[in-house]
Amino acid sequence: MIVEAKHVVAGYGQRVLIRNLSFSIPAPAFVAVIGHNGAGKTTFFKAFQQQVAYQGQLLLQGHDLKSIANPASEGILSYLPQKNTVTFPIKVSDLVVMGLFRKKTFFENYTASDHQLAAAVLEDLQLSHLADHDFTTLSGGEQQLVWLAQLILQDASICLLDEPTQQLDVYYKSKVFRLLQDWVLTKSKTILCITHDLQNLLPLKGYLLNLSKPAPTLEVISPETVQENLLFLESGRQPVR
Ligand SMILES: Nc1ncnc2c1ncn2[C@@H]1O[C@H](COP(=O)(O)OP(=O)(O)OP(=O)(O)O)[C@@H](O)[C@H]1O
């Protein structure tokens, strides 16, 4: 199994958001994590980051998450948070190249070939023109793409992406979803992606995990399941727990 959740319960104090969640992803796959605002999607990802306490078990590649000392530096898990801020001026290319951190020792500088790798990822995302710009001056969508470029360089086996297309225009939304699909198919990555862009999921192969449902399970993405989940989400929401 690549990712497994066994009877996971998580929340904040008395407020339980994830109730007895179990699923298994046996092979590299794209999984769209969907649900109403406040359903607990980010909370679920934070459990993987050990930023939120949980009961039950989360397993990555067959190992209990709690037994893996540092899943990021071992190249097992990468995480793109919904919001990521930088408060100091930094060149886009310098921020992207930091995605190679796990191949470096603490004080080791990035080499010309590291920068070439970063430049190639920026080119794939059609962002080469921004390479020398100060990151803090970019638009919200451009910043989101730069973080994605950095995450691509991390090259982890399992990627958790929290609304990576939230601020993107229609062109980039579909480009990013195609790119994620391509990672799964050509690089055998497993992607868990929180999204509210259900229409963009239609061309994709993978699964939906709707955390607003009373007993969420993996549902194969198809026009029927996307439509059913859309109607489910549009039809109302549970009272705030
Ligand atoms: N540190 C915290 N302490 C207490 N409650 C929190 C904390 N962080 C989040 N919450 C609450 O938990 C609920 C779930 O938050 P979460 O961010 O997981 O939702 P979400 O499904 O990702 O929503 P969205 O689609 O709006 O991003 C929210 O009501 C939020 O206010």
The ligand as a MOL file (V3000), in Angstrom:
LIG
                    3D

  0  0  0     0  0            999 V3000
M  V30 BEGIN CTAB
M  V30 COUNTS 31 33 0 0 0
M  V30 BEGIN ATOM
M  V30 1 N -5.6390 25.2270 15.2020 0
M  V30 2 C -6.9750 25.1190 15.2130 0
M  V30 3 N -7.6570 25.1150 16.3810 0
M  V30 4 C -9.0010 25.0130 16.4180 0
M  V30 5 N -9.7670 24.8940 15.2970 0
M  V30 6 C -9.1410 24.9040 14.1250 0
M  V30 7 C -7.7140 25.0190 14.0100 0
M  V30 8 N -7.3800 24.9830 12.6980 0
M  V30 9 C -8.5540 24.8650 12.0170 0
M  V30 10 N -9.5960 24.8230 12.8610 0
M  V30 11 C -11.0030 24.6760 12.4940 0
M  V30 12 O -11.2290 23.3790 11.9820 0
M  V30 13 C -12.1890 23.4190 10.9250 0
M  V30 14 C -11.6260 22.6830 9.7440 0
M  V30 15 O -10.5720 23.4230 9.2040 0
M  V30 16 P -9.8140 22.9310 7.9130 0
M  V30 17 O -8.8200 23.9890 7.5870 0
M  V30 18 O -9.3230 21.5430 8.0990 0
M  V30 19 O -11.0020 22.9090 6.8260 0
M  V30 20 P -10.9780 22.6750 5.2540 0
M  V30 21 O -11.8490 21.5160 4.9540 0
M  V30 22 O -9.5580 22.5520 4.7840 0
M  V30 23 O -11.6560 24.0030 4.7280 0
M  V30 24 P -11.4280 24.9740 3.4400 0
M  V30 25 O -12.0720 24.2820 2.2730 0
M  V30 26 O -12.1720 26.2090 3.8300 0
M  V30 27 O -9.9550 25.2000 3.2790 0
M  V30 28 C -12.4780 24.8880 10.6520 0
M  V30 29 O -13.7370 25.2100 11.1650 0
M  V30 30 C -11.3660 25.6220 11.3720 0
M  V30 31 O -11.8220 26.8380 11.9040 0
M  V30 END ATOM
M  V30 BEGIN BOND
M  V30 1 1 1 2
M  V30 2 1 2 3
M  V30 3 2 2 7
M  V30 4 2 3 4
M  V30 5 1 4 5
M  V30 6 2 5 6
M  V30 7 1 6 7
M  V30 8 1 6 10
M  V30 9 1 7 8
M  V30 10 2 8 9
M  V30 11 1 9 10
M  V30 12 1 10 11
M  V30 13 1 11 12
M  V30 14 1 11 30
M  V30 15 1 12 13
M  V30 16 1 13 14
M  V30 17 1 13 28
M  V30 18 1 14 15
M  V30 19 1 15 16
M  V30 20 2 16 17
M  V30 21 1 16 18
M  V30 22 1 16 19
M  V30 23 1 19 20
M  V30 24 2 20 21
M  V30 25 1 20 22
M  V30 26 1 20 23
M  V30 27 1 23 24
M  V30 28 2 24 25
M  V30 29 1 24 26
M  V30 30 1 24 27
M  V30 31 1 28 29
M  V30 32 1 28 30
M  V30 33 1 30 31
M  V30 END BOND
M  V30 END CTAB
M  END
